[in-house]
Amino acid sequence: MQRFRSLIADTWWLWLIFILAGTILTTLLSKVFLLTIPICIFTFLWFAYVRYDEDGNFKGT
């Protein structure tokens, strides 16, 4: 759970932009943009597992 908290603390603004853009595009253009929300969830989980350890520390390169 710490890895998710660390990722959200570092990149909360980016996820907010993605969710807002998907919502706006869904409202203005097409319902197909609702697919951006599950894509964002999957991407968030993947980045959390790849970039942070169990204690929420950045793995680095």
All heavy atoms as a GROMACS GRO file, in nm:
protein
  517
    1MET      N    1   0.082  -0.120   0.000
    1MET     CA    2   0.000   0.000   0.000
    1MET      C    3   0.086   0.126   0.000
    1MET      O    4   0.044   0.229  -0.052
    1MET     CB    5  -0.092  -0.004   0.122
    1MET     CG    6  -0.204   0.092   0.113
    1MET     SD    7  -0.302   0.052  -0.028
    1MET     CE    8  -0.447   0.136   0.005
    2GLN      N    9   0.205   0.118   0.056
    2GLN     CA   10   0.294   0.234   0.060
    2GLN      C   11   0.338   0.276  -0.079
    2GLN      O   12   0.359   0.394  -0.105
    2GLN     CB   13   0.416   0.204   0.147
    2GLN     CG   14   0.385   0.197   0.294
    2GLN     CD   15   0.334   0.330   0.346
    2GLN    OE1   16   0.375   0.437   0.300
    2GLN    NE2   17   0.243   0.324   0.440
    3ARG      N   18   0.354   0.179  -0.168
    3ARG     CA   19   0.397   0.215  -0.304
    3ARG      C   20   0.293   0.300  -0.374
    3ARG      O   21   0.327   0.390  -0.450
    3ARG     CB   22   0.432   0.091  -0.386
    3ARG     CG   23   0.318  -0.004  -0.408
    3ARG     CD   24   0.356  -0.123  -0.491
    3ARG     NE   25   0.471  -0.190  -0.432
    3ARG     CZ   26   0.525  -0.300  -0.476
    3ARG    NH1   27   0.475  -0.360  -0.580
    3ARG    NH2   28   0.629  -0.354  -0.418
    4PHE      N   29   0.165   0.274  -0.349
    4PHE     CA   30   0.059   0.354  -0.411
    4PHE      C   31   0.056   0.495  -0.353
    4PHE      O   32   0.038   0.592  -0.426
    4PHE     CB   33  -0.076   0.287  -0.393
    4PHE     CG   34  -0.082   0.148  -0.450
    4PHE    CD1   35  -0.111   0.040  -0.369
    4PHE    CD2   36  -0.056   0.124  -0.584
    4PHE    CE1   37  -0.116  -0.088  -0.420
    4PHE    CE2   38  -0.061  -0.003  -0.636
    4PHE     CZ   39  -0.091  -0.110  -0.554
    5ARG      N   40   0.076   0.504  -0.223
    5ARG     CA   41   0.080   0.636  -0.158
    5ARG      C   42   0.197   0.718  -0.208
    5ARG      O   43   0.185   0.838  -0.230
    5ARG     CB   44   0.087   0.620  -0.007
    5ARG     CG   45  -0.042   0.573   0.053
    5ARG     CD   46  -0.036   0.568   0.203
    5ARG     NE   47  -0.159   0.511   0.252
    5ARG     CZ   48  -0.168   0.442   0.364
    5ARG    NH1   49  -0.061   0.422   0.438
    5ARG    NH2   50  -0.283   0.393   0.401
    6SER      N   51   0.310   0.654  -0.226
    6SER     CA   52   0.428   0.726  -0.275
    6SER      C   53   0.408   0.775  -0.417
    6SER      O   54   0.445   0.887  -0.451
    6SER     CB   55   0.552   0.635  -0.269
    6SER     OG   56   0.582   0.602  -0.136
    7LEU      N   57   0.350   0.690  -0.501
    7LEU     CA   58   0.326   0.730  -0.640
    7LEU      C   59   0.227   0.845  -0.647
    7LEU      O   60   0.247   0.941  -0.722
    7LEU     CB   61   0.277   0.612  -0.723
    7LEU     CG   62   0.248   0.641  -0.870
    7LEU    CD1   63   0.376   0.685  -0.943
    7LEU    CD2   64   0.189   0.520  -0.938
    8ILE      N   65   0.121   0.838  -0.570
    8ILE     CA   66   0.021   0.944  -0.570
    8ILE      C   67   0.081   1.073  -0.517
    8ILE      O   68   0.052   1.182  -0.567
    8ILE     CB   69  -0.102   0.900  -0.487
    8ILE    CG1   70  -0.226   0.870  -0.570
    8ILE    CG2   71  -0.144   0.998  -0.382
    8ILE    CD1   72  -0.264   0.936  -0.690
    9ALA      N   73   0.168   1.064  -0.416
    9ALA     CA   74   0.231   1.185  -0.362
    9ALA      C   75   0.323   1.251  -0.465
    9ALA      O   76   0.334   1.374  -0.469
    9ALA     CB   77   0.311   1.149  -0.237
   10ASP      N   78   0.388   1.172  -0.548
   10ASP     CA   79   0.480   1.226  -0.648
   10ASP      C   80   0.411   1.273  -0.775
   10ASP      O   81   0.460   1.366  -0.841
   10ASP     CB   82   0.585   1.121  -0.686
   10ASP     CG   83   0.682   1.091  -0.574
   10ASP    OD1   84   0.693   1.174  -0.481
   10ASP    OD2   85   0.748   0.985  -0.579
   11THR      N   86   0.300   1.210  -0.813
   11THR     CA   87   0.241   1.238  -0.944
   11THR      C   88   0.091   1.266  -0.938
   11THR      O   89   0.022   1.245  -1.038
   11THR     CB   90   0.266   1.118  -1.038
   11THR    OG1   91   0.205   1.002  -0.982
   11THR    CG2   92   0.412   1.094  -1.061
   12TRP      N   93   0.040   1.316  -0.828
   12TRP     CA   94  -0.104   1.338  -0.816
   12TRP      C   95  -0.154   1.432  -0.924
   12TRP      O   96  -0.263   1.412  -0.978
   12TRP     CB   97  -0.141   1.392  -0.678
   12TRP     CG   98  -0.083   1.527  -0.651
   12TRP    CD1   99   0.038   1.554  -0.593
   12TRP    CD2  100  -0.141   1.654  -0.684
   12TRP    NE1  101   0.057   1.689  -0.587
   12TRP    CE2  102  -0.051   1.754  -0.642
   12TRP    CE3  103  -0.260   1.692  -0.745
   12TRP    CZ2  104  -0.076   1.888  -0.659
   12TRP    CZ3  105  -0.286   1.826  -0.762
   12TRP    CH2  106  -0.194   1.923  -0.718
   13TRP      N  107  -0.080   1.534  -0.960
   13TRP     CA  108  -0.124   1.633  -1.058
   13TRP      C  109  -0.138   1.571  -1.197
   13TRP      O  110  -0.229   1.608  -1.272
   13TRP     CB  111  -0.026   1.750  -1.062
   13TRP     CG  112   0.115   1.706  -1.089
   13TRP    CD1  113   0.208   1.666  -0.997
   13TRP    CD2  114   0.177   1.692  -1.216
   13TRP    NE1  115   0.325   1.628  -1.060
   13TRP    CE2  116   0.309   1.644  -1.195
   13TRP    CE3  117   0.136   1.717  -1.346
   13TRP    CZ2  118   0.397   1.619  -1.299
   13TRP    CZ3  119   0.225   1.692  -1.450
   13TRP    CH2  120   0.354   1.644  -1.425
   14LEU      N  121  -0.051   1.476  -1.229
   14LEU     CA  122  -0.058   1.412  -1.360
   14LEU      C  123  -0.183   1.325  -1.373
   14LEU      O  124  -0.252   1.329  -1.476
   14LEU     CB  125   0.067   1.327  -1.381
   14LEU     CG  126   0.081   1.257  -1.515
   14LEU    CD1  127   0.090   1.360  -1.626
   14LEU    CD2  128   0.205   1.169  -1.515
   15TRP      N  129  -0.216   1.249  -1.269
   15TRP     CA  130  -0.335   1.164  -1.272
   15TRP      C  131  -0.461   1.249  -1.276
   15TRP      O  132  -0.559   1.213  -1.341
   15TRP     CB  133  -0.336   1.068  -1.154
   15TRP     CG  134  -0.215   0.983  -1.156
   15TRP    CD1  135  -0.108   0.990  -1.072
   15TRP    CD2  136  -0.183   0.881  -1.252
   15TRP    NE1  137  -0.013   0.898  -1.109
   15TRP    CE2  138  -0.056   0.830  -1.218
   15TRP    CE3  139  -0.249   0.828  -1.361
   15TRP    CZ2  140   0.005   0.728  -1.291
   15TRP    CZ3  141  -0.189   0.726  -1.434
   15TRP    CH2  142  -0.064   0.678  -1.399
   16LEU      N  143  -0.457   1.362  -1.208
   16LEU     CA  144  -0.571   1.454  -1.212
   16LEU      C  145  -0.594   1.507  -1.353
   16LEU      O  146  -0.708   1.513  -1.401
   16LEU     CB  147  -0.548   1.570  -1.114
   16LEU     CG  148  -0.662   1.668  -1.098
   16LEU    CD1  149  -0.785   1.599  -1.041
   16LEU    CD2  150  -0.620   1.783  -1.010
   17ILE      N  151  -0.486   1.542  -1.422
   17ILE     CA  152  -0.497   1.588  -1.561
   17ILE      C  153  -0.556   1.479  -1.650
   17ILE      O  154  -0.644   1.505  -1.733
   17ILE     CB  155  -0.360   1.635  -1.614
   17ILE    CG1  156  -0.318   1.765  -1.546
   17ILE    CG2  157  -0.364   1.653  -1.765
   17ILE    CD1  158  -0.176   1.807  -1.575
   18PHE      N  159  -0.508   1.355  -1.636
   18PHE     CA  160  -0.558   1.244  -1.717
   18PHE      C  161  -0.707   1.221  -1.696
   18PHE      O  162  -0.783   1.204  -1.791
   18PHE     CB  163  -0.483   1.115  -1.686
   18PHE     CG  164  -0.343   1.110  -1.741
   18PHE    CD1  165  -0.248   1.031  -1.680
   18PHE    CD2  166  -0.306   1.180  -1.853
   18PHE    CE1  167  -0.119   1.023  -1.728
   18PHE    CE2  168  -0.178   1.174  -1.903
   18PHE     CZ  169  -0.083   1.096  -1.841
   19ILE      N  170  -0.749   1.220  -1.571
   19ILE     CA  171  -0.891   1.196  -1.540
   19ILE      C  172  -0.977   1.311  -1.590
   19ILE      O  173  -1.083   1.289  -1.650
   19ILE     CB  174  -0.911   1.173  -1.389
   19ILE    CG1  175  -0.837   1.048  -1.342
   19ILE    CG2  176  -1.058   1.164  -1.353
   19ILE    CD1  177  -0.880   0.920  -1.409
   20LEU      N  178  -0.933   1.434  -1.569
   20LEU     CA  179  -1.009   1.549  -1.618
   20LEU      C  180  -1.017   1.553  -1.770
   20LEU      O  181  -1.124   1.581  -1.826
   20LEU     CB  182  -0.948   1.680  -1.565
   20LEU     CG  183  -0.971   1.709  -1.417
   20LEU    CD1  184  -0.895   1.835  -1.377
   20LEU    CD2  185  -1.118   1.723  -1.388
   21ALA      N  186  -0.907   1.524  -1.837
   21ALA     CA  187  -0.907   1.523  -1.983
   21ALA      C  188  -1.002   1.415  -2.036
   21ALA      O  189  -1.078   1.440  -2.130
   21ALA     CB  190  -0.766   1.501  -2.037
   22GLY      N  191  -0.998   1.296  -1.976
   22GLY     CA  192  -1.088   1.190  -2.018
   22GLY      C  193  -1.233   1.226  -1.996
   22GLY      O  194  -1.319   1.199  -2.081
   23THR      N  195  -1.262   1.290  -1.884
   23THR     CA  196  -1.399   1.330  -1.855
   23THR      C  197  -1.447   1.438  -1.951
   23THR      O  198  -1.559   1.432  -2.003
   23THR     CB  199  -1.409   1.381  -1.709
   23THR    OG1  200  -1.360   1.279  -1.622
   23THR    CG2  201  -1.550   1.416  -1.673
   24ILE      N  202  -1.362   1.535  -1.977
   24ILE     CA  203  -1.400   1.644  -2.069
   24ILE      C  204  -1.420   1.590  -2.210
   24ILE      O  205  -1.518   1.625  -2.278
   24ILE     CB  206  -1.295   1.756  -2.065
   24ILE    CG1  207  -1.302   1.828  -1.931
   24ILE    CG2  208  -1.314   1.854  -2.180
   24ILE    CD1  209  -1.188   1.922  -1.904
   25LEU      N  210  -1.329   1.506  -2.256
   25LEU     CA  211  -1.342   1.450  -2.390
   25LEU      C  212  -1.465   1.362  -2.403
   25LEU      O  213  -1.530   1.360  -2.507
   25LEU     CB  214  -1.216   1.372  -2.427
   25LEU     CG  215  -1.091   1.457  -2.453
   25LEU    CD1  216  -0.969   1.369  -2.469
   25LEU    CD2  217  -1.111   1.546  -2.573
   26THR      N  218  -1.499   1.289  -2.296
   26THR     CA  219  -1.620   1.207  -2.297
   26THR      C  220  -1.743   1.295  -2.310
   26THR      O  221  -1.835   1.264  -2.386
   26THR     CB  222  -1.629   1.122  -2.169
   26THR    OG1  223  -1.516   1.035  -2.165
   26THR    CG2  224  -1.756   1.041  -2.164
   27THR      N  225  -1.745   1.403  -2.236
   27THR     CA  226  -1.860   1.494  -2.238
   27THR      C  227  -1.874   1.565  -2.373
   27THR      O  228  -1.985   1.576  -2.426
   27THR     CB  229  -1.845   1.599  -2.126
   27THR    OG1  230  -1.828   1.532  -2.003
   27THR    CG2  231  -1.967   1.688  -2.119
   28LEU      N  232  -1.764   1.609  -2.429
   28LEU     CA  233  -1.770   1.691  -2.550
   28LEU      C  234  -1.773   1.611  -2.680
   28LEU      O  235  -1.836   1.653  -2.777
   28LEU     CB  236  -1.652   1.788  -2.554
   28LEU     CG  237  -1.648   1.891  -2.443
   28LEU    CD1  238  -1.523   1.977  -2.456
   28LEU    CD2  239  -1.773   1.978  -2.445
   29LEU      N  240  -1.702   1.498  -2.683
   29LEU     CA  241  -1.686   1.429  -2.811
   29LEU      C  242  -1.759   1.295  -2.818
   29LEU      O  243  -1.850   1.278  -2.898
   29LEU     CB  244  -1.537   1.408  -2.840
   29LEU     CG  245  -1.456   1.536  -2.859
   29LEU    CD1  246  -1.310   1.502  -2.880
   29LEU    CD2  247  -1.510   1.616  -2.975
   30SER      N  248  -1.713   1.198  -2.737
   30SER     CA  249  -1.767   1.064  -2.754
   30SER      C  250  -1.752   0.984  -2.625
   30SER      O  251  -1.660   1.007  -2.548
   30SER     CB  252  -1.691   0.993  -2.866
   30SER     OG  253  -1.728   0.859  -2.874
   31LYS      N  254  -1.840   0.889  -2.607
   31LYS     CA  255  -1.834   0.801  -2.490
   31LYS      C  256  -1.714   0.707  -2.493
   31LYS      O  257  -1.679   0.648  -2.394
   31LYS     CB  258  -1.962   0.718  -2.480
   31LYS     CG  259  -2.087   0.800  -2.466
   31LYS     CD  260  -2.097   0.860  -2.328
   31LYS     CE  261  -2.230   0.932  -2.316
   31LYS     NZ  262  -2.223   1.048  -2.232
   32VAL      N  263  -1.649   0.694  -2.608
   32VAL     CA  264  -1.534   0.605  -2.618
   32VAL      C  265  -1.420   0.653  -2.528
   32VAL      O  266  -1.337   0.572  -2.485
   32VAL     CB  267  -1.489   0.591  -2.766
   32VAL    CG1  268  -1.418   0.715  -2.813
   32VAL    CG2  269  -1.402   0.470  -2.785
   33PHE      N  270  -1.417   0.780  -2.494
   33PHE     CA  271  -1.312   0.832  -2.409
   33PHE      C  272  -1.328   0.789  -2.263
   33PHE      O  273  -1.238   0.812  -2.181
   33PHE     CB  274  -1.304   0.985  -2.419
   33PHE     CG  275  -1.248   1.030  -2.551
   33PHE    CD1  276  -1.332   1.080  -2.649
   33PHE    CD2  277  -1.113   1.021  -2.577
   33PHE    CE1  278  -1.282   1.121  -2.771
   33PHE    CE2  279  -1.062   1.061  -2.699
   33PHE     CZ  280  -1.146   1.111  -2.796
   34LEU      N  281  -1.438   0.723  -2.231
   34LEU     CA  282  -1.451   0.663  -2.098
   34LEU      C  283  -1.348   0.553  -2.076
   34LEU      O  284  -1.315   0.518  -1.964
   34LEU     CB  285  -1.592   0.606  -2.078
   34LEU     CG  286  -1.701   0.705  -2.044
   34LEU    CD1  287  -1.836   0.634  -2.043
   34LEU    CD2  288  -1.675   0.771  -1.911
   35LEU      N  289  -1.296   0.501  -2.186
   35LEU     CA  290  -1.192   0.398  -2.176
   35LEU      C  291  -1.063   0.451  -2.117
   35LEU      O  292  -0.978   0.373  -2.073
   35LEU     CB  293  -1.166   0.336  -2.314
   35LEU     CG  294  -1.280   0.254  -2.372
   35LEU    CD1  295  -1.246   0.213  -2.515
   35LEU    CD2  296  -1.305   0.133  -2.286
   36THR      N  297  -1.044   0.582  -2.116
   36THR     CA  298  -0.923   0.637  -2.057
   36THR      C  299  -0.916   0.613  -1.907
   36THR      O  300  -0.806   0.604  -1.852
   36THR     CB  301  -0.910   0.787  -2.085
   36THR    OG1  302  -1.022   0.855  -2.030
   36THR    CG2  303  -0.899   0.815  -2.233
   37ILE      N  304  -1.029   0.600  -1.841
   37ILE     CA  305  -1.029   0.581  -1.696
   37ILE      C  306  -0.972   0.445  -1.657
   37ILE      O  307  -0.881   0.438  -1.574
   37ILE     CB  308  -1.168   0.609  -1.637
   37ILE    CG1  309  -1.201   0.758  -1.657
   37ILE    CG2  310  -1.176   0.571  -1.490
   37ILE    CD1  311  -1.339   0.799  -1.624
   38PRO      N  312  -1.018   0.332  -1.714
   38PRO     CA  313  -0.954   0.205  -1.679
   38PRO      C  314  -0.808   0.198  -1.725
   38PRO      O  315  -0.726   0.135  -1.659
   38PRO     CB  316  -1.037   0.098  -1.749
   38PRO     CG  317  -1.146   0.166  -1.819
   38PRO     CD  318  -1.136   0.312  -1.796
   39ILE      N  319  -0.776   0.265  -1.835
   39ILE     CA  320  -0.637   0.268  -1.880
   39ILE      C  321  -0.552   0.341  -1.777
   39ILE      O  322  -0.440   0.298  -1.746
   39ILE     CB  323  -0.627   0.334  -2.019
   39ILE    CG1  324  -0.689   0.241  -2.124
   39ILE    CG2  325  -0.482   0.366  -2.054
   39ILE    CD1  326  -0.706   0.305  -2.260
   40CYS      N  327  -0.602   0.451  -1.722
   40CYS     CA  328  -0.529   0.524  -1.618
   40CYS      C  329  -0.510   0.439  -1.492
   40CYS      O  330  -0.404   0.442  -1.430
   40CYS     CB  331  -0.601   0.653  -1.582
   40CYS     SG  332  -0.585   0.783  -1.704
   41ILE      N  333  -0.611   0.363  -1.456
   41ILE     CA  334  -0.600   0.276  -1.338
   41ILE      C  335  -0.493   0.170  -1.358
   41ILE      O  336  -0.408   0.148  -1.272
   41ILE     CB  337  -0.737   0.213  -1.305
   41ILE    CG1  338  -0.835   0.320  -1.260
   41ILE    CG2  339  -0.722   0.104  -1.199
   41ILE    CD1  340  -0.978   0.274  -1.249
   42PHE      N  341  -0.495   0.104  -1.474
   42PHE     CA  342  -0.394   0.003  -1.503
   42PHE      C  343  -0.254   0.064  -1.504
   42PHE      O  344  -0.160   0.007  -1.449
   42PHE     CB  345  -0.424  -0.064  -1.637
   42PHE     CG  346  -0.317  -0.160  -1.680
   42PHE    CD1  347  -0.309  -0.285  -1.624
   42PHE    CD2  348  -0.222  -0.122  -1.774
   42PHE    CE1  349  -0.209  -0.374  -1.660
   42PHE    CE2  350  -0.123  -0.209  -1.813
   42PHE     CZ  351  -0.116  -0.335  -1.755
   43THR      N  352  -0.240   0.180  -1.568
   43THR     CA  353  -0.110   0.246  -1.574
   43THR      C  354  -0.061   0.285  -1.436
   43THR      O  355   0.058   0.269  -1.404
   43THR     CB  356  -0.119   0.371  -1.664
   43THR    OG1  357  -0.171   0.333  -1.791
   43THR    CG2  358   0.015   0.437  -1.682
   44PHE      N  359  -0.149   0.335  -1.352
   44PHE     CA  360  -0.113   0.371  -1.214
   44PHE      C  361  -0.061   0.249  -1.139
   44PHE      O  362   0.044   0.255  -1.074
   44PHE     CB  363  -0.234   0.430  -1.142
   44PHE     CG  364  -0.210   0.460  -0.998
   44PHE    CD1  365  -0.144   0.575  -0.962
   44PHE    CD2  366  -0.251   0.372  -0.899
   44PHE    CE1  367  -0.120   0.603  -0.829
   44PHE    CE2  368  -0.227   0.400  -0.766
   44PHE     CZ  369  -0.162   0.516  -0.730
   45LEU      N  370  -0.133   0.138  -1.147
   45LEU     CA  371  -0.090   0.016  -1.077
   45LEU      C  372   0.043  -0.035  -1.130
   45LEU      O  373   0.131  -0.075  -1.052
   45LEU     CB  374  -0.197  -0.092  -1.089
   45LEU     CG  375  -0.329  -0.062  -1.020
   45LEU    CD1  376  -0.432  -0.170  -1.054
   45LEU    CD2  377  -0.311  -0.050  -0.871
   46TRP      N  378   0.060  -0.031  -1.261
   46TRP     CA  379   0.185  -0.080  -1.321
   46TRP      C  380   0.303   0.006  -1.276
   46TRP      O  381   0.407  -0.047  -1.237
   46TRP     CB  382   0.172  -0.080  -1.474
   46TRP     CG  383   0.293  -0.134  -1.540
   46TRP    CD1  384   0.327  -0.264  -1.554
   46TRP    CD2  385   0.399  -0.059  -1.601
   46TRP    NE1  386   0.446  -0.276  -1.621
   46TRP    CE2  387   0.493  -0.151  -1.650
   46TRP    CE3  388   0.422   0.077  -1.618
   46TRP    CZ2  389   0.608  -0.110  -1.716
   46TRP    CZ3  390   0.537   0.116  -1.683
   46TRP    CH2  391   0.628   0.023  -1.731
   47PHE      N  392   0.290   0.138  -1.283
   47PHE     CA  393   0.398   0.226  -1.240
   47PHE      C  394   0.429   0.208  -1.092
   47PHE      O  395   0.545   0.215  -1.050
   47PHE     CB  396   0.367   0.372  -1.270
   47PHE     CG  397   0.414   0.417  -1.405
   47PHE    CD1  398   0.323   0.440  -1.506
   47PHE    CD2  399   0.548   0.436  -1.430
   47PHE    CE1  400   0.365   0.480  -1.631
   47PHE    CE2  401   0.592   0.476  -1.555
   47PHE     CZ  402   0.500   0.499  -1.656
   48ALA      N  403   0.327   0.187  -1.011
   48ALA     CA  404   0.350   0.168  -0.868
   48ALA      C  405   0.434   0.042  -0.842
   48ALA      O  406   0.526   0.043  -0.761
   48ALA     CB  407   0.218   0.160  -0.793
   49TYR      N  408   0.404  -0.066  -0.911
   49TYR     CA  409   0.478  -0.190  -0.891
   49TYR      C  410   0.617  -0.186  -0.952
   49TYR      O  411   0.710  -0.248  -0.901
   49TYR     CB  412   0.400  -0.310  -0.948
   49TYR     CG  413   0.295  -0.358  -0.854
   49TYR    CD1  414   0.160  -0.332  -0.877
   49TYR    CD2  415   0.328  -0.430  -0.740
   49TYR    CE1  416   0.063  -0.374  -0.790
   49TYR    CE2  417   0.231  -0.472  -0.652
   49TYR     CZ  418   0.099  -0.444  -0.678
   49TYR     OH  419   0.002  -0.486  -0.590
   50VAL      N  420   0.634  -0.113  -1.060
   50VAL     CA  421   0.764  -0.110  -1.127
   50VAL      C  422   0.860  -0.010  -1.061
   50VAL      O  423   0.979  -0.038  -1.047
   50VAL     CB  424   0.745  -0.076  -1.277
   50VAL    CG1  425   0.877  -0.048  -1.345
   50VAL    CG2  426   0.674  -0.190  -1.346
   51ARG      N  427   0.811   0.106  -1.020
   51ARG     CA  428   0.899   0.213  -0.974
   51ARG      C  429   0.917   0.222  -0.823
   51ARG      O  430   1.008   0.290  -0.777
   51ARG     CB  431   0.846   0.347  -1.024
   51ARG     CG  432   0.831   0.355  -1.174
   51ARG     CD  433   0.959   0.335  -1.247
   51ARG     NE  434   1.042   0.453  -1.234
   51ARG     CZ  435   1.165   0.462  -1.280
   51ARG    NH1  436   1.220   0.362  -1.341
   51ARG    NH2  437   1.234   0.572  -1.264
   52TYR      N  438   0.833   0.156  -0.743
   52TYR     CA  439   0.841   0.167  -0.597
   52TYR      C  440   0.844   0.030  -0.533
   52TYR      O  441   0.780  -0.064  -0.581
   52TYR     CB  442   0.721   0.246  -0.543
   52TYR     CG  443   0.721   0.391  -0.587
   52TYR    CD1  444   0.658   0.429  -0.704
   52TYR    CD2  445   0.787   0.488  -0.514
   52TYR    CE1  446   0.660   0.560  -0.747
   52TYR    CE2  447   0.789   0.620  -0.555
   52TYR     CZ  448   0.726   0.655  -0.672
   52TYR     OH  449   0.728   0.785  -0.715
   53ASP      N  450   0.918   0.017  -0.421
   53ASP     CA  451   0.922  -0.110  -0.351
   53ASP      C  452   0.806  -0.116  -0.250
   53ASP      O  453   0.722  -0.027  -0.244
   53ASP     CB  454   1.058  -0.131  -0.283
   53ASP     CG  455   1.088  -0.030  -0.174
   53ASP    OD1  456   0.999   0.050  -0.139
   53ASP    OD2  457   1.201  -0.031  -0.124
   54GLU      N  458   0.805  -0.223  -0.170
   54GLU     CA  459   0.693  -0.245  -0.076
   54GLU      C  460   0.683  -0.136   0.030
   54GLU      O  461   0.576  -0.114   0.086
   54GLU     CB  462   0.709  -0.380  -0.006
   54GLU     CG  463   0.715  -0.499  -0.098
   54GLU     CD  464   0.856  -0.524  -0.150
   54GLU    OE1  465   0.955  -0.487  -0.084
   54GLU    OE2  466   0.867  -0.576  -0.261
   55ASP      N  467   0.796  -0.072   0.060
   55ASP     CA  468   0.796   0.032   0.163
   55ASP      C  469   0.769   0.171   0.107
   55ASP      O  470   0.771   0.270   0.182
   55ASP     CB  471   0.932   0.033   0.234
   55ASP     CG  472   0.959  -0.100   0.304
   55ASP    OD1  473   0.864  -0.158   0.360
   55ASP    OD2  474   1.075  -0.144   0.302
   56GLY      N  475   0.748   0.181  -0.022
   56GLY     CA  476   0.720   0.308  -0.084
   56GLY      C  477   0.843   0.386  -0.126
   56GLY      O  478   0.835   0.503  -0.160
   57ASN      N  479   0.960   0.320  -0.124
   57ASN     CA  480   1.084   0.386  -0.164
   57ASN      C  481   1.101   0.374  -0.315
   57ASN      O  482   1.079   0.269  -0.372
   57ASN     CB  483   1.204   0.323  -0.094
   57ASN     CG  484   1.194   0.338   0.057
   57ASN    OD1  485   1.153   0.441   0.106
   57ASN    ND2  486   1.226   0.233   0.129
   58PHE      N  487   1.148   0.483  -0.377
   58PHE     CA  488   1.172   0.485  -0.520
   58PHE      C  489   1.287   0.390  -0.551
   58PHE      O  490   1.393   0.397  -0.490
   58PHE     CB  491   1.204   0.627  -0.564
   58PHE     CG  492   1.224   0.643  -0.712
   58PHE    CD1  493   1.116   0.629  -0.797
   58PHE    CD2  494   1.348   0.672  -0.764
   58PHE    CE1  495   1.132   0.643  -0.934
   58PHE    CE2  496   1.364   0.687  -0.900
   58PHE     CZ  497   1.257   0.673  -0.986
   59LYS      N  498   1.266   0.300  -0.647
   59LYS     CA  499   1.370   0.204  -0.682
   59LYS      C  500   1.484   0.268  -0.758
   59LYS      O  501   1.599   0.228  -0.743
   59LYS     CB  502   1.310   0.090  -0.766
   59LYS     CG  503   1.220  -0.002  -0.690
   59LYS     CD  504   1.171  -0.112  -0.780
   59LYS     CE  505   1.071  -0.202  -0.711
   59LYS     NZ  506   1.021  -0.305  -0.802
   60GLY      N  507   1.454   0.364  -0.843
   60GLY     CA  508   1.558   0.430  -0.923
   60GLY      C  509   1.610   0.337  -1.032
   60GLY      O  510   1.561   0.229  -1.057
   61THR      N  511   1.715   0.382  -1.097
   61THR     CA  512   1.773   0.302  -1.205
   61THR      C  513   1.915   0.265  -1.174
   61THR      O  514   1.982   0.317  -1.093
   61THR     CB  515   1.768   0.380  -1.337
   61THR    OG1  516   1.830   0.506  -1.320
   61THR    CG2  517   1.627   0.396  -1.384
   0.00000   0.00000   0.00000
